[in-house]
């Protein structure tokens, strides 16, 4: 299966690792062509982030190991896109 986009829910301590540490770790993973790290909630001791990774034939386990090797924690996989192209999510109206 050609995984093209992964969106992870990631937490890290405020002080360490830095966002640059996480960025460097993700950039070294196979198939990664682009990624985005967006800070969400900031707590007294932690920072909540969404890490979106795009590329060809992404390896979920390799990316999780790289992020966690920095000292951050992956809490879950929020989105996966696979196939020949990426389909953007469509918002449903209620």
C-alpha positions in Angstrom: 0.0 0.0 0.0 1.4 3.4 -1.0 0.9 5.6 2.1 1.0 9.2 1.0 0.0 11.2 4.1 0.0 10.5 7.8 -1.3 12.9 10.5 -0.1 12.2 14.0 -1.1 13.5 17.4 2.1 14.2 19.3 3.0 15.5 22.7 6.4 16.8 23.9 7.8 18.4 27.1 8.1 22.2 26.8 11.8 22.2 27.1 12.9 19.2 25.2 12.9 18.0 22.4 12.8 21.1 20.3 10.6 21.4 17.3 13.7 21.4 15.2 14.8 18.1 16.8 11.5 16.5 15.8 11.7 18.1 12.3 15.2 16.7 11.7 14.1 13.2 12.8 11.1 13.2 10.5 13.1 14.5 7.5 15.5 11.5 7.8 12.7 9.0 7.3 12.4 7.2 4.0 9.8 8.5 1.5 9.2 11.8 3.3 8.9 14.7 0.8 7.3 17.3 3.0 5.9 17.7 6.6 4.3 20.2 8.8 4.5 20.5 12.6 1.6 22.6 14.1 1.5 23.5 17.7 -2.0 23.1 19.3 -2.5 23.3 23.0 0.2 24.4 25.4 0.0 23.1 29.0 2.2 23.9 32.0 4.6 21.1 31.1 3.6 19.8 27.6 3.0 21.0 24.1 0.4 19.2 21.9 1.2 19.1 18.2 -0.2 17.8 14.9 2.6 16.3 12.7 1.5 15.9 9.1 3.9 13.9 6.8 3.5 13.6 3.1 5.5 11.5 0.6 5.6 8.2 -1.3 5.4 4.8 0.4 5.7 6.3 3.9 6.6 3.9 6.7 4.4 4.5 9.7 6.5 2.6 12.1 9.8 4.3 11.0 8.2 7.7 11.5 6.8 6.9 14.9 10.2 5.5 16.0 12.0 8.6 14.8 9.6 11.0 16.6 9.7 9.0 19.8 13.5 8.7 19.6 13.6 12.5 20.2 11.7 12.1 23.4 8.3 13.1 22.1 5.3 10.8 22.4 3.0 9.8 19.5 -0.5 9.5 21.0 -2.3 8.4 17.8 -2.7 8.4 14.1 -5.5 10.9 13.2 -5.5 10.5 9.4 -4.0 8.3 6.7 -4.1 8.9 2.9 -3.1 6.1 0.6 -3.2 5.3 -3.1 -2.1 7.0 -6.3 -3.1 10.4 -5.1 -4.3 12.3 -2.0 -8.0 12.9 -1.5 -8.6 16.0 0.7 -11.1 15.5 3.5 -14.6 16.7 2.7 -16.5 18.4 5.5 -20.1 17.2 6.0 -22.7 19.7 6.7 -25.4 18.8 9.3 
